[in-house]
Amino acid sequence: MIEFPYMAKKRVLQLGEGSLAVLLPCAWIRKNKIVKGSEVIVLANERVIIEPATQARIHQINEAVKVLAYKEEGKPYGG
């Protein structure tokens, strides 16, 4: 059994004319019960983070985005 955290070097694959893909590690897929058609959250800035798309996590990210949008406008966020 693979221990987490897990690190592996992966190749980037080309899918079609304009899409690129990286395969997710099988151990992570099994651990997070990811199947064909599952949704994942992709957070990207200087790094990319991929995590299972749970309702709680989606809500948490949406709230954080709202707070950041208010901060950019110079307004306090009231929830």
ZIRA-V312666 format. One record per backbone hydrogen bond with DSSP energy under -0.5 kcal/mol. CO is the residue of the C=O (numbers start at 1). NH is the residue of the N-H. If there is no record, write none. Layout:
{{CO | NH} {CO | NH}}
//
This chain:
{{11 | 13} {13 | 15} {13 | 21} {14 | 16} {15 | 19} {19 | 15} {21 | 13} {25 | 29} {26 | 30} {27 | 31} {28 | 32} {29 | 34} {30 | 33} {35 | 38} {39 | 53} {41 | 43} {41 | 51} {42 | 44} {43 | 49} {47 | 45} {49 | 43} {51 | 41} {52 | 54} {54 | 58} {55 | 59} {56 | 60} {57 | 61} {58 | 62} {59 | 63} {60 | 64} {61 | 65} {62 | 66} {63 | 67} {64 | 68} {65 | 69} {66 | 70} {67 | 71} {68 | 72} {69 | 73} {70 | 75} {71 | 74} {76 | 78}}
//
